Amino acid sequence: EEEEEEEEEESKLVISDQMIKKRLCELMSLVDIVQKLKTKGDAAFRDGKFHAAHGFYSKALDRILNVKNRHMRAVLLCNRAASCMSFHGYEEAIEDCSTALNIAPYYNKALLRRARSFVMLGKYQAALSDFHSYLKEIKENEKDESNPAAAAAATNAVHVQREIQQVYKKMQREKMAKMRESR
């Protein structure tokens, strides 16, 4: 009787092992498909085919809906946001960036793209908030000397400072225009 129980237990382990291998193969296949869709989206974006890029990123996102890879979802959402921005879909870009930040709060690229989309919609206070949050994150990352992205982020900070100055100038021009209109 003990032998039968051991054989039954071994049988369960073999089945379990087979199920794990099958699931692993399914996941690896899914990762491959998603990576290919992302690569196609990146190529379409580089070629200026922004709607096609949007479609590839959307298909990739649909494929990984039930997968818990937060970083990949954030990257795909942020890439789709970039394609939206390229055809003036700023509201959708803001939604994608916000979703990316909800699932991967550390993904600063989404913060920067959302800020730029806010600027394009004339939502300057929201843009400034995101720009300043981005700069704060960069300063914190600069302290981490092991972070290879820190040097690039520091260079980018200079560009973001310029963008902030441009937002303040736009706000000032709009304020002056309203004052002239009220006279």
Solvent accessible surface area in square Angstrom, and as a share of the most:
residue,aa,sasa,rsa
1,E,166,0.74
2,E,134,0.60
3,E,127,0.57
4,E,125,0.56
5,E,106,0.48
6,E,103,0.46
7,E,113,0.51
8,E,103,0.46
9,E,97,0.44
10,E,105,0.47
11,S,55,0.35
12,K,110,0.47
13,L,115,0.57
14,V,83,0.48
15,I,92,0.46
16,S,49,0.32
17,D,66,0.34
18,Q,107,0.48
19,M,126,0.56
20,I,109,0.55
21,K,121,0.51
22,K,133,0.56
23,R,134,0.49
24,L,96,0.48
25,C,86,0.52
26,E,79,0.36
27,L,57,0.28
28,M,123,0.55
29,S,57,0.37
30,L,35,0.17
31,V,92,0.53
32,D,69,0.36
33,I,61,0.31
34,V,2,0.01
35,Q,80,0.35
36,K,117,0.50
37,L,25,0.12
38,K,34,0.15
39,T,72,0.42
40,K,111,0.47
41,G,0,0.00
42,D,32,0.16
43,A,37,0.29
44,A,10,0.07
45,F,65,0.27
46,R,177,0.65
47,D,99,0.51
48,G,39,0.38
49,K,122,0.52
50,F,61,0.25
51,H,127,0.57
52,A,45,0.35
53,A,0,0.00
54,H,40,0.18
55,G,28,0.27
56,F,53,0.22
57,Y,4,0.02
58,S,23,0.15
59,K,116,0.49
60,A,0,0.00
61,L,11,0.06
62,D,96,0.50
63,R,122,0.45
64,I,7,0.04
65,L,115,0.57
66,N,144,0.74
67,V,38,0.22
68,K,183,0.78
69,N,74,0.38
70,R,147,0.54
71,H,88,0.39
72,M,39,0.17
73,R,45,0.17
74,A,0,0.00
75,V,20,0.12
76,L,0,0.00
77,L,7,0.04
78,C,0,0.00
79,N,24,0.12
80,R,43,0.16
81,A,0,0.00
82,A,13,0.10
83,S,0,0.00
84,C,0,0.00
85,M,38,0.17
86,S,41,0.27
87,F,56,0.23
88,H,134,0.60
89,G,19,0.19
90,Y,23,0.09
91,E,95,0.43
92,E,64,0.29
93,A,0,0.00
94,I,19,0.10
95,E,112,0.50
96,D,7,0.04
97,C,0,0.00
98,S,30,0.19
99,T,53,0.31
100,A,0,0.00
101,L,23,0.12
102,N,116,0.59
103,I,35,0.18
104,A,0,0.00
105,P,97,0.61
106,Y,125,0.47
107,Y,28,0.11
108,N,24,0.12
109,K,97,0.41
110,A,0,0.00
111,L,16,0.08
112,L,10,0.05
113,R,49,0.18
114,R,46,0.17
115,A,0,0.00
116,R,76,0.28
117,S,0,0.00
118,F,28,0.12
119,V,20,0.11
120,M,108,0.48
121,L,63,0.32
122,G,37,0.35
123,K,90,0.38
124,Y,28,0.10
125,Q,122,0.54
126,A,36,0.28
127,A,0,0.00
128,L,10,0.05
129,S,66,0.42
130,D,8,0.04
131,F,1,0.00
132,H,85,0.38
133,S,45,0.29
134,Y,12,0.05
135,L,15,0.07
136,K,129,0.55
137,E,60,0.27
138,I,3,0.02
139,K,124,0.52
140,E,82,0.37
141,N,47,0.24
142,E,77,0.35
143,K,163,0.69
144,D,67,0.35
145,E,167,0.75
146,S,95,0.61
147,N,41,0.21
148,P,127,0.80
149,A,59,0.46
150,A,13,0.10
151,A,76,0.59
152,A,69,0.53
153,A,19,0.14
154,A,36,0.28
155,T,85,0.50
156,N,42,0.22
157,A,18,0.14
158,V,79,0.46
159,H,88,0.39
160,V,0,0.00
161,Q,83,0.37
162,R,136,0.49
163,E,38,0.17
164,I,3,0.02
165,Q,97,0.43
166,Q,102,0.45
167,V,2,0.01
168,Y,99,0.38
169,K,122,0.51
170,K,64,0.27
171,M,51,0.23
172,Q,95,0.42
173,R,146,0.53
174,E,80,0.36
175,K,121,0.51
176,M,78,0.35
177,A,37,0.29
178,K,137,0.58
179,M,87,0.39
180,R,148,0.54
181,E,142,0.64
182,S,94,0.61
183,R,219,0.80
